Amino acid sequence: MSRCPPIVHHPAFHAEMPAGHRFPMDKFSRLASVLEAEGVPGADGFARPEPADIETLRLAHTEDYVRGVIELSLPSDVVRRIGMPNTESVATRARAATGGTLLAARLALEHGIACNTAGGSHHASAEGGAGFCVFNDVAVAARRLQAEGAVSQVLVVDLDVHQGDGTARIFEGDPSVFTVSMHAEKNFPHRKAASDLDIELADGTGDEAYLAKLGEIVPALLSSVRPDIVFFNAGVDPHADDKLGRLSLTDEGLARREALVLGACLSLEIPVVGVIGGGYDADIDRLAGRHAILHRTAKSLYSR
């Protein structure tokens, strides 16, 4: 029987949303069902996280913002930027997803690789959320591990189609966290931040050009940054059929991308954490299958 990497999931990753809302909230529960049906989590099933507590969230966000989310008292303009209602269900989901990435990071340090079935909320900055992102789970997890002394140097490889602007702003001027964002140039956010390394791609960039560029930078970064852990945002919105993407990757291209990043980390014995990032498709089954490429690839590499 092949070994299975730790996979993190919590039922609270699915929040109640207003009818007709643009965000595909059903993808989280459907992704879990797809992975279970394929046996990806293994016999022990999913690892279940604890929701992130206030003190942990405050490592990457201001106390006013954290309390505003949890106490359901966010100003209307902040709620509008997030694009999700400030409700108990959404707040619980944000805390659970952040706890999920933190648990996945802890498991990656133990096992070499672990993946969340949520996470990648990279538009959230210290003072507020944006673009369907409430808490920046990767930033919170990185800060918590650093605060505990579990890691010193962190590398964030963000391959969502949108720039990881919130992550870049949180870690701006902090040499202990190196942020990389490879994204569509002409896409949200309109006002870009400055990551430590930004690779902006033209509309319509397909598999071969995308993977060639990625293959140039990932091994070099692992060698130069020498991270204790890598957070990999495996957003599937660079896919050709994604509603909010502008690139032209295929399912095969995404699988090769995941294998490139995860494989490079594993070959150097650098712990790597996978989070699912963005993906937007009216067909939830198709979207969940696209997100599952991350976890399938992790299992394939882990069991070798």
ZIUR-V18062 format. One record per residue. N is the residue number from 1. RES is the residue in one letter. OMEGA is omega as a letter, one per 30 degrees, with the letter a starting at -180 (NA if undefined). NEAR is the number of other ideal C-beta (glycine too) atoms within 12 Angstrom. Layout:
n->N res->RES omega->OMEGA near->NEAR
n->N res->RES omega->OMEGA near->NEAR
This chain:
n->1 res->M omega->a near->8
n->2 res->S omega->l near->16
n->3 res->R omega->a near->21
n->4 res->C omega->l near->31
n->5 res->P omega->l near->40
n->6 res->P omega->l near->39
n->7 res->I omega->a near->47
n->8 res->V omega->l near->46
n->9 res->H omega->l near->40
n->10 res->H omega->l near->35
n->11 res->P omega->a near->22
n->12 res->A omega->l near->31
n->13 res->F omega->l near->40
n->14 res->H omega->l near->29
n->15 res->A omega->l near->33
n->16 res->E omega->a near->19
n->17 res->M omega->l near->22
n->18 res->P omega->l near->15
n->19 res->A omega->l near->7
n->20 res->G omega->a near->9
n->21 res->H omega->a near->18
n->22 res->R omega->a near->17
n->23 res->F omega->a near->32
n->24 res->P omega->a near->34
n->25 res->M omega->a near->33
n->26 res->D omega->a near->25
n->27 res->K omega->a near->37
n->28 res->F omega->l near->39
n->29 res->S omega->l near->28
n->30 res->R omega->l near->30
n->31 res->L omega->l near->43
n->32 res->A omega->l near->35
n->33 res->S omega->l near->25
n->34 res->V omega->a near->30
n->35 res->L omega->l near->35
n->36 res->E omega->a near->24
n->37 res->A omega->a near->16
n->38 res->E omega->l near->21
n->39 res->G omega->a near->21
n->40 res->V omega->a near->36
n->41 res->P omega->a near->34
n->42 res->G omega->a near->24
n->43 res->A omega->a near->12
n->44 res->D omega->l near->16
n->45 res->G omega->a near->18
n->46 res->F omega->l near->35
n->47 res->A omega->a near->31
n->48 res->R omega->a near->25
n->49 res->P omega->l near->37
n->50 res->E omega->l near->19
n->51 res->P omega->l near->31
n->52 res->A omega->a near->42
n->53 res->D omega->a near->20
n->54 res->I omega->a near->24
n->55 res->E omega->l near->16
n->56 res->T omega->l near->32
n->57 res->L omega->a near->39
n->58 res->R omega->l near->25
n->59 res->L omega->a near->30
n->60 res->A omega->a near->42
n->61 res->H omega->l near->39
n->62 res->T omega->a near->22
n->63 res->E omega->l near->18
n->64 res->D omega->a near->20
n->65 res->Y omega->l near->35
n->66 res->V omega->a near->34
n->67 res->R omega->l near->19
n->68 res->G omega->l near->29
n->69 res->V omega->a near->43
n->70 res->I omega->a near->29
n->71 res->E omega->l near->16
n->72 res->L omega->a near->17
n->73 res->S omega->a near->17
n->74 res->L omega->l near->29
n->75 res->P omega->a near->18
n->76 res->S omega->a near->12
n->77 res->D omega->l near->14
n->78 res->V omega->l near->27
n->79 res->V omega->a near->25
n->80 res->R omega->l near->16
n->81 res->R omega->l near->26
n->82 res->I omega->a near->33
n->83 res->G omega->l near->27
n->84 res->M omega->l near->34
n->85 res->P omega->l near->28
n->86 res->N omega->a near->32
n->87 res->T omega->l near->24
n->88 res->E omega->a near->17
n->89 res->S omega->l near->24
n->90 res->V omega->l near->36
n->91 res->A omega->l near->36
n->92 res->T omega->l near->27
n->93 res->R omega->a near->40
n->94 res->A omega->l near->44
n->95 res->R omega->l near->36
n->96 res->A omega->a near->37
n->97 res->A omega->l near->48
n->98 res->T omega->l near->53
n->99 res->G omega->l near->36
n->100 res->G omega->l near->48
n->101 res->T omega->l near->54
n->102 res->L omega->l near->49
n->103 res->L omega->l near->41
n->104 res->A omega->l near->50
n->105 res->A omega->l near->49
n->106 res->R omega->a near->28
n->107 res->L omega->l near->36
n->108 res->A omega->l near->44
n->109 res->L omega->a near->30
n->110 res->E omega->a near->18
n->111 res->H omega->a near->28
n->112 res->G omega->l near->29
n->113 res->I omega->l near->45
n->114 res->A omega->a near->46
n->115 res->C omega->l near->53
n->116 res->N omega->l near->52
n->117 res->T omega->l near->49
n->118 res->A omega->l near->53
n->119 res->G omega->a near->56
n->120 res->G omega->a near->51
n->121 res->S omega->a near->55
n->122 res->H omega->l near->54
n->123 res->H omega->l near->44
n->124 res->A omega->l near->44
n->125 res->S omega->a near->34
n->126 res->A omega->a near->29
n->127 res->E omega->a near->24
n->128 res->G omega->l near->32
n->129 res->G omega->l near->43
n->130 res->A omega->l near->36
n->131 res->G omega->l near->38
n->132 res->F omega->a near->41
n->133 res->C omega->a near->47
n->134 res->V omega->l near->49
n->135 res->F omega->l near->56
n->136 res->N omega->a near->50
n->137 res->D omega->l near->54
n->138 res->V omega->l near->54
n->139 res->A omega->l near->50
n->140 res->V omega->a near->47
n->141 res->A omega->l near->50
n->142 res->A omega->a near->43
n->143 res->R omega->l near->37
n->144 res->R omega->l near->32
n->145 res->L omega->l near->36
n->146 res->Q omega->a near->27
n->147 res->A omega->a near->19
n->148 res->E omega->a near->17
n->149 res->G omega->a near->10
n->150 res->A omega->l near->22
n->151 res->V omega->l near->29
n->152 res->S omega->a near->21
n->153 res->Q omega->a near->26
n->154 res->V omega->l near->42
n->155 res->L omega->l near->44
n->156 res->V omega->l near->49
n->157 res->V omega->a near->51
n->158 res->D omega->a near->49
n->159 res->L omega->l near->51
n->160 res->D omega->a near->52
n->161 res->V omega->l near->45
n->162 res->H omega->l near->46
n->163 res->Q omega->l near->42
n->164 res->G omega->a near->52
n->165 res->D omega->a near->36
n->166 res->G omega->l near->47
n->167 res->T omega->l near->53
n->168 res->A omega->a near->37
n->169 res->R omega->l near->32
n->170 res->I omega->a near->38
n->171 res->F omega->l near->39
n->172 res->E omega->l near->21
n->173 res->G omega->a near->12
n->174 res->D omega->a near->23
n->175 res->P omega->a near->15
n->176 res->S omega->l near->24
n->177 res->V omega->l near->39
n->178 res->F omega->a near->34
n->179 res->T omega->l near->43
n->180 res->V omega->l near->40
n->181 res->S omega->l near->42
n->182 res->M omega->a near->44
n->183 res->H omega->l near->46
n->184 res->A omega->a near->35
n->185 res->E omega->a near->23
n->186 res->K omega->a near->20
n->187 res->N omega->l near->32
n->188 res->F omega->f near->30
n->189 res->P omega->a near->29
n->190 res->H omega->l near->13
n->191 res->R omega->a near->14
n->192 res->K omega->l near->24
n->193 res->A omega->l near->27
n->194 res->A omega->l near->20
n->195 res->S omega->l near->32
n->196 res->D omega->l near->30
n->197 res->L omega->l near->28
n->198 res->D omega->l near->24
n->199 res->I omega->a near->31
n->200 res->E omega->a near->23
n->201 res->L omega->l near->32
n->202 res->A omega->l near->18
n->203 res->D omega->l near->19
n->204 res->G omega->l near->18
n->205 res->T omega->a near->31
n->206 res->G omega->a near->25
n->207 res->D omega->a near->26
n->208 res->E omega->l near->17
n->209 res->A omega->l near->22
n->210 res->Y omega->a near->35
n->211 res->L omega->l near->30
n->212 res->A omega->l near->20
n->213 res->K omega->a near->27
n->214 res->L omega->l near->37
n->215 res->G omega->l near->22
n->216 res->E omega->a near->17
n->217 res->I omega->a near->29
n->218 res->V omega->l near->37
n->219 res->P omega->l near->20
n->220 res->A omega->l near->19
n->221 res->L omega->l near->33
n->222 res->L omega->l near->32
n->223 res->S omega->a near->16
n->224 res->S omega->a near->16
n->225 res->V omega->a near->30
n->226 res->R omega->a near->20
n->227 res->P omega->l near->39
n->228 res->D omega->l near->30
n->229 res->I omega->l near->44
n->230 res->V omega->l near->48
n->231 res->F omega->a near->53
n->232 res->F omega->l near->54
n->233 res->N omega->a near->52
n->234 res->A omega->l near->50
n->235 res->G omega->a near->49
n->236 res->V omega->l near->46
n->237 res->D omega->l near->42
n->238 res->P omega->a near->47
n->239 res->H omega->a near->42
n->240 res->A omega->a near->26
n->241 res->D omega->a near->24
n->242 res->D omega->a near->34
n->243 res->K omega->a near->22
n->244 res->L omega->l near->31
n->245 res->G omega->l near->36
n->246 res->R omega->l near->27
n->247 res->L omega->a near->40
n->248 res->S omega->l near->25
n->249 res->L omega->l near->40
n->250 res->T omega->l near->23
n->251 res->D omega->l near->26
n->252 res->E omega->l near->20
n->253 res->G omega->l near->29
n->254 res->L omega->l near->43
n->255 res->A omega->l near->30
n->256 res->R omega->l near->25
n->257 res->R omega->a near->44
n->258 res->E omega->a near->45
n->259 res->A omega->a near->32
n->260 res->L omega->a near->34
n->261 res->V omega->a near->45
n->262 res->L omega->a near->42
n->263 res->G omega->l near->30
n->264 res->A omega->l near->31
n->265 res->C omega->a near->37
n->266 res->L omega->a near->31
n->267 res->S omega->l near->20
n->268 res->L omega->a near->23
n->269 res->E omega->l near->19
n->270 res->I omega->l near->34
n->271 res->P omega->a near->35
n->272 res->V omega->a near->47
n->273 res->V omega->l near->52
n->274 res->G omega->l near->55
n->275 res->V omega->a near->55
n->276 res->I omega->l near->50
n->277 res->G omega->a near->55
n->278 res->G omega->l near->43
n->279 res->G omega->a near->47
n->280 res->Y omega->a near->35
n->281 res->D omega->l near->28
n->282 res->A omega->l near->17
n->283 res->D omega->a near->19
n->284 res->I omega->l near->24
n->285 res->D omega->l near->20
n->286 res->R omega->a near->25
n->287 res->L omega->l near->36
n->288 res->A omega->l near->34
n->289 res->G omega->l near->29
n->290 res->R omega->l near->43
n->291 res->H omega->a near->52
n->292 res->A omega->l near->40
n->293 res->I omega->l near->42
n->294 res->L omega->a near->49
n->295 res->H omega->l near->46
n->296 res->R omega->a near->36
n->297 res->T omega->l near->34
n->298 res->A omega->l near->48
n->299 res->K omega->a near->33
n->300 res->S omega->a near->24
n->301 res->L omega->a near->30
n->302 res->Y omega->a near->32
n->303 res->S omega->a near->18
n->304 res->R omega->NA near->17
